[in-house]
């Protein structure tokens, strides 16, 4: 079991000018005292932890930092602190959407990328289709949405463009992929991802890819131990057959699986009727108790256990997880270094049934 910490660099003490001058004149400048602090240098431990994001061509840390709360519940300064903490722990992939806070999330990330000079070190994933100015995935709006996102993000390219089918269920898949082909050839997009597509649509997309259109190589599906039904058998089968990298969103069920909302789900899950709501609350309580037990055994927080459970699932490469504070990032990253036993995985899954 390994954890990732923040490496720090201790700057050398500034020499006294008078002492330096005397030493220079005598030609006997001394080195550092043997008991002086030893600086800790080099990249964070987690920077060596990378997994291939399917066939997208990108290698990412197994936890993608989501920015859904930036500009909404998290202000600019706090957002930058969260991003800094993530990178210091070895993270290198950030996910946002043109609809998050009406584009403010992208503005915040763009300012951070520019001020830190990290654009070439970060895999930038963007979901489009939900902004009010350019809704849906029609050819014209898709191009305008990408251009607007590039402007807000202060960059010339998007590494993974997630096409959000939920925003435009009636759009032509062929037209969308043809437009995406132009975006890729223009260098504005490097790889395609998808969210909201059915198994049948993904099969259709692969047929179009055989005719020369760009392939969808990354799949986002809402998925966690309480929401397993949305990643159904057909979708799993198609994603596996096509070698897609699955990057599940809602990994902590709006923070519930981190153990911070123990009284009830607080509307995090879509519920219809008092009986269903009561059942979900019972499932949620049992699941939290199972996460507590495993976390106590391993010495990690519930959020880390929930992350470890997801990473143990077949096809899952890197969950997308939002954070509200730097300390939340530290909790989540611990899950990357945790390996759950079969018994622990079974206990958690059984508790959520």
C-alpha positions as CSV (number, residue, x, y, z in Angstrom):
1,X,0.0,0.0,0.0
2,X,1.6,3.2,-1.1
3,X,0.6,6.8,-0.6
4,X,1.6,9.9,-2.5
5,X,2.9,12.9,-0.7
6,X,3.8,16.4,-1.6
7,X,7.5,16.9,-2.3
8,X,8.9,20.3,-1.2
9,X,12.2,22.1,-2.0
10,X,14.0,23.8,0.8
11,X,15.9,26.8,-0.5
12,X,19.5,27.2,0.6
13,X,20.1,29.9,3.2
14,X,21.3,33.2,1.9
15,X,25.0,33.7,2.6
16,X,26.2,36.6,4.7
17,X,27.8,39.2,2.4
18,X,30.6,39.9,4.9
19,X,31.5,36.2,5.4
20,X,31.5,35.6,1.6
21,X,33.9,38.5,1.0
22,X,36.3,37.4,3.7
23,X,36.3,33.8,2.3
24,X,36.9,35.0,-1.2
25,X,39.9,37.1,-0.1
26,X,41.5,34.2,1.8
27,X,40.7,31.7,-1.0
28,X,39.2,29.3,1.5
29,X,35.4,29.5,1.0
30,X,33.8,26.8,3.0
31,X,31.0,24.4,2.0
32,X,27.8,23.9,3.9
33,X,28.0,22.8,7.5
34,X,27.6,19.0,7.9
35,X,24.5,19.5,10.0
36,X,22.7,21.8,7.5
37,X,19.3,20.7,6.3
38,X,19.3,18.5,3.2
39,X,17.0,19.9,0.5
40,X,14.4,17.5,-0.9
41,X,14.2,18.0,-4.6
42,X,12.7,16.3,-7.6
43,X,9.2,15.6,-8.9
44,X,6.3,14.3,-6.7
45,X,6.2,10.5,-6.3
46,X,2.9,10.4,-8.1
47,X,4.4,11.9,-11.3
48,X,5.7,8.4,-12.1
49,X,2.2,6.9,-12.0
50,X,0.7,7.0,-15.5
51,X,-1.8,4.8,-17.4
52,X,-2.6,4.9,-21.1
53,X,-5.9,6.7,-21.7
54,X,-7.1,4.0,-24.2
55,X,-6.0,4.8,-27.7
56,X,-6.1,8.6,-27.2
57,X,-2.3,8.8,-27.2
58,X,-2.3,10.4,-23.7
59,X,-0.9,9.0,-20.5
60,X,-2.6,10.2,-17.4
61,X,-2.6,9.9,-13.6
62,X,-5.3,7.4,-12.6
63,X,-7.5,10.2,-11.2
64,X,-8.7,13.0,-13.4
65,X,-9.5,16.2,-11.5
66,X,-13.0,17.5,-12.3
67,X,-13.7,21.2,-12.3
68,X,-17.5,21.2,-12.1
69,X,-17.4,23.3,-8.9
70,X,-14.9,25.9,-10.1
71,X,-16.6,29.3,-10.5
72,X,-19.7,27.9,-8.7
73,X,-19.1,26.6,-5.2
74,X,-15.3,27.2,-5.4
75,X,-13.9,30.6,-6.1
76,X,-10.9,31.4,-8.3
77,X,-8.2,31.4,-5.6
78,X,-9.4,28.2,-4.0
79,X,-9.7,26.6,-7.4
80,X,-6.1,27.4,-8.2
81,X,-5.1,26.0,-4.8
82,X,-6.9,22.7,-5.6
83,X,-5.2,22.5,-9.0
84,X,-1.8,23.2,-7.5
85,X,-2.3,20.5,-4.9
86,X,-3.3,18.0,-7.6
87,X,-0.3,18.7,-9.7
88,X,2.0,18.6,-6.6
89,X,0.7,15.1,-5.8
90,X,1.5,13.9,-9.4
91,X,-1.8,14.6,-11.2
92,X,-1.7,15.6,-14.8
93,X,-5.3,15.5,-16.2
94,X,-8.1,18.0,-15.7
95,X,-11.7,17.7,-16.9
96,X,-14.1,20.6,-17.4
97,X,-17.1,21.4,-19.6
98,X,-18.3,24.5,-21.5
99,X,-21.5,24.4,-19.4
100,X,-19.8,24.4,-16.0
101,X,-20.7,27.8,-14.4
102,X,-21.5,29.1,-17.9
103,X,-17.8,28.9,-18.9
104,X,-16.3,30.3,-15.7
105,X,-14.7,26.9,-14.9
106,X,-12.8,27.1,-18.2
107,X,-11.8,30.7,-17.5
108,X,-10.3,29.7,-14.2
109,X,-8.4,26.7,-15.6
110,X,-7.1,28.9,-18.5
111,X,-5.8,31.5,-16.0
112,X,-4.1,28.7,-14.0
113,X,-2.5,27.0,-17.0
114,X,-1.1,30.3,-18.2
115,X,0.1,31.5,-14.9
116,X,1.8,28.2,-14.0
117,X,3.2,27.5,-17.5
118,X,1.9,24.0,-17.4
119,X,-0.1,23.6,-20.6
120,X,2.3,21.0,-22.1
121,X,2.3,19.0,-18.9
122,X,-1.5,18.7,-18.5
123,X,-3.9,16.5,-20.4
124,X,-6.9,18.8,-20.9
125,X,-10.3,17.1,-21.3
126,X,-13.4,19.2,-22.2
127,X,-17.0,18.2,-22.6
128,X,-19.0,20.3,-25.0
129,X,-22.7,20.6,-26.1
130,X,-24.2,22.1,-23.0
131,X,-23.4,25.8,-23.2
132,X,-26.4,28.0,-23.8
133,X,-24.6,30.0,-26.6
134,X,-23.7,26.9,-28.6
135,X,-26.0,24.1,-27.6
136,X,-26.0,20.6,-29.0
137,X,-23.6,18.8,-31.4
138,X,-24.7,20.2,-34.7
139,X,-21.8,21.1,-37.1
140,X,-21.9,24.9,-36.6
141,X,-22.5,24.9,-32.9
142,X,-19.9,22.2,-32.3
143,X,-17.2,24.3,-34.1
144,X,-18.3,27.4,-32.2
145,X,-18.3,25.6,-28.9
146,X,-14.8,24.3,-29.4
147,X,-13.5,27.7,-30.4
148,X,-15.1,29.4,-27.4
149,X,-13.7,26.8,-25.1
150,X,-10.2,27.3,-26.6
151,X,-10.5,31.0,-26.0
152,X,-11.6,30.6,-22.4
153,X,-8.9,28.0,-21.7
154,X,-6.2,30.2,-23.3
155,X,-4.9,27.3,-25.4
156,X,-4.8,26.2,-29.0
157,X,-5.9,22.6,-28.5
158,X,-8.1,20.2,-26.5
159,X,-6.5,16.9,-25.7
160,X,-9.7,14.9,-25.3
161,X,-13.0,16.4,-26.5
162,X,-16.0,14.7,-24.9
163,X,-19.1,14.8,-27.1
164,X,-22.2,15.1,-24.9
165,X,-25.0,13.3,-26.6
166,X,-27.4,14.1,-23.8
167,X,-27.5,17.7,-24.9
168,X,-28.6,16.8,-28.5
169,X,-30.1,13.3,-28.7
170,X,-31.5,14.0,-32.2
171,X,-28.3,15.1,-33.8
172,X,-26.8,13.2,-36.7
173,X,-23.9,11.1,-35.5
174,X,-22.3,11.2,-39.0
175,X,-22.5,15.0,-39.1
176,X,-21.0,15.2,-35.6
177,X,-18.1,12.9,-36.5
178,X,-17.5,14.7,-39.8
179,X,-17.2,18.0,-37.9
180,X,-14.9,16.4,-35.3
181,X,-12.7,15.1,-38.2
182,X,-12.2,18.7,-39.3
183,X,-11.4,19.8,-35.7
184,X,-8.8,17.0,-35.4
185,X,-7.2,17.7,-38.8
186,X,-7.0,21.4,-37.8
187,X,-5.1,20.5,-34.7
188,X,-7.8,21.9,-32.4
189,X,-8.7,18.5,-30.9
190,X,-6.4,15.5,-30.4
191,X,-8.8,12.7,-29.4
192,X,-12.5,12.1,-29.0
193,X,-14.5,11.0,-26.0
194,X,-18.2,10.5,-25.5
195,X,-20.9,10.7,-22.8
196,X,-24.6,9.8,-23.1
197,X,-24.2,7.5,-26.1
198,X,-25.9,4.1,-26.2
199,X,-24.1,0.9,-27.0
200,X,-25.8,0.9,-30.4
201,X,-24.6,4.4,-31.2
202,X,-21.0,3.5,-30.2
203,X,-21.1,0.6,-32.6
204,X,-22.4,2.9,-35.3
205,X,-19.6,5.4,-34.5
206,X,-17.0,2.6,-35.0
207,X,-18.5,1.8,-38.4
208,X,-18.1,5.4,-39.4
209,X,-14.5,5.3,-38.1
210,X,-13.8,2.4,-40.5
211,X,-14.8,4.8,-43.2
212,X,-12.2,7.3,-42.1
213,X,-13.9,9.4,-39.4
214,X,-12.1,9.8,-36.1
215,X,-12.6,7.1,-33.5
216,X,-14.2,7.6,-30.1
217,X,-11.5,6.3,-27.7
218,X,-12.7,7.5,-24.3
219,X,-16.1,6.9,-22.6
220,X,-17.5,8.8,-19.7
221,X,-20.4,7.1,-17.9
222,X,-21.9,8.0,-14.5
223,X,-20.7,5.1,-12.4
224,X,-19.9,4.3,-8.8
225,X,-20.7,1.5,-6.3
226,X,-24.2,2.9,-5.8
227,X,-24.8,3.6,-9.5
228,X,-23.7,0.5,-11.2
229,X,-26.8,0.1,-13.4
230,X,-25.9,2.9,-15.7
231,X,-22.8,1.1,-16.9
232,X,-25.0,-1.8,-18.2
233,X,-23.9,-5.0,-19.8
234,X,-24.3,-3.8,-23.4
235,X,-22.3,-0.7,-22.8
236,X,-19.6,-2.7,-21.0
237,X,-19.4,-5.2,-23.8
238,X,-19.0,-2.5,-26.5
239,X,-16.5,-0.4,-24.6
240,X,-14.4,-3.5,-23.9
241,X,-14.6,-4.7,-27.5
242,X,-13.6,-1.3,-28.8
243,X,-10.8,-0.9,-26.3
244,X,-12.2,2.3,-24.9
245,X,-10.8,3.9,-21.8
246,X,-13.6,4.4,-19.2
247,X,-13.4,7.6,-17.2
248,X,-16.5,7.4,-14.9
249,X,-18.0,10.6,-13.6
250,X,-20.0,11.0,-10.3
251,X,-17.3,8.8,-8.8
252,X,-18.2,9.9,-5.2
253,X,-22.0,10.5,-5.9
254,X,-21.8,14.2,-5.2
255,X,-19.6,13.7,-2.2
256,X,-21.9,11.2,-0.5
257,X,-19.3,8.3,-0.8
258,X,-16.7,10.5,0.9
259,X,-18.8,10.1,4.1
260,X,-19.7,13.7,4.4
261,X,-23.5,13.4,4.0
262,X,-24.4,10.5,6.3
263,X,-28.0,11.4,7.2
264,X,-29.4,11.0,3.6
265,X,-28.5,11.2,0.0
266,X,-29.8,14.8,-0.2
267,X,-31.0,14.5,-3.7
268,X,-27.7,13.2,-5.0
269,X,-29.5,10.3,-6.6
270,X,-32.4,10.5,-8.9
271,X,-35.3,9.2,-6.8
272,X,-39.0,8.7,-7.6
273,X,-41.3,8.1,-4.6
274,X,-40.8,7.8,-0.9
275,X,-40.2,4.0,-1.0
276,X,-37.5,4.2,-3.5
277,X,-35.8,7.1,-1.7
278,X,-35.9,5.1,1.6
279,X,-34.4,2.1,-0.2
280,X,-31.6,4.2,-1.6
281,X,-30.9,5.7,1.8
282,X,-30.7,2.3,3.3
283,X,-28.3,1.2,0.6
284,X,-26.3,4.4,1.1
285,X,-26.0,3.8,4.8
286,X,-24.9,0.2,4.4
287,X,-22.4,1.2,1.8
288,X,-20.9,3.9,4.0
289,X,-20.5,1.4,6.9
290,X,-18.7,-0.9,4.5
291,X,-16.4,1.9,3.3
292,X,-15.8,2.8,7.0
293,X,-14.8,-0.7,7.9
294,X,-12.4,-1.1,5.0
295,X,-11.0,2.4,5.5
296,X,-10.3,1.7,9.2
297,X,-8.6,-1.6,8.3
298,X,-6.3,0.1,5.7
299,X,-5.9,3.5,7.5
300,X,-7.4,5.6,4.7
301,X,-10.5,7.8,4.4
302,X,-13.8,6.7,2.8
303,X,-13.1,8.7,-0.4
304,X,-9.9,6.8,-1.0
305,X,-11.7,3.5,-0.5
306,X,-14.5,4.5,-3.0
307,X,-11.8,5.5,-5.5
308,X,-9.9,2.2,-5.0
309,X,-13.2,0.3,-5.6
310,X,-13.7,2.1,-8.9
311,X,-10.1,1.6,-10.1
312,X,-10.5,-2.1,-9.4
313,X,-13.4,-2.4,-11.9
314,X,-12.6,-3.7,-15.4
315,X,-12.2,-1.0,-18.1
316,X,-12.0,1.8,-15.6
317,X,-8.8,3.8,-16.3
318,X,-9.2,7.1,-14.4
319,X,-12.4,8.3,-12.6
320,X,-13.3,12.0,-12.9
321,X,-13.6,13.4,-9.4
322,X,-14.5,17.0,-8.3
323,X,-12.9,18.5,-5.2
324,X,-13.9,21.4,-3.0
325,X,-10.6,21.9,-1.2
326,X,-6.9,20.9,-1.5
327,X,-7.3,18.4,1.4
328,X,-10.0,16.6,-0.5
329,X,-7.4,16.0,-3.3
330,X,-5.1,14.5,-0.8
331,X,-7.8,12.1,0.4
332,X,-8.7,11.1,-3.2
333,X,-5.1,10.5,-4.3
334,X,-4.6,8.0,-1.5
335,X,-7.1,5.8,-3.3
336,X,-4.7,5.4,-6.3
337,X,-2.2,3.7,-4.0
338,X,-4.7,1.3,-2.4
339,X,-5.3,-2.2,-3.6
340,X,-8.4,-3.8,-2.2
341,X,-8.6,-7.5,-1.7
342,X,-11.4,-9.6,-3.3
343,X,-13.1,-9.9,0.1
344,X,-13.1,-6.2,0.6
345,X,-14.4,-5.6,-2.9
346,X,-17.1,-8.1,-2.4
347,X,-18.1,-6.6,1.0
348,X,-18.5,-3.1,-0.5
349,X,-20.5,-4.4,-3.5
350,X,-22.8,-6.5,-1.4
351,X,-23.5,-3.6,1.0
352,X,-24.6,-1.5,-1.9
353,X,-27.2,-4.0,-3.2
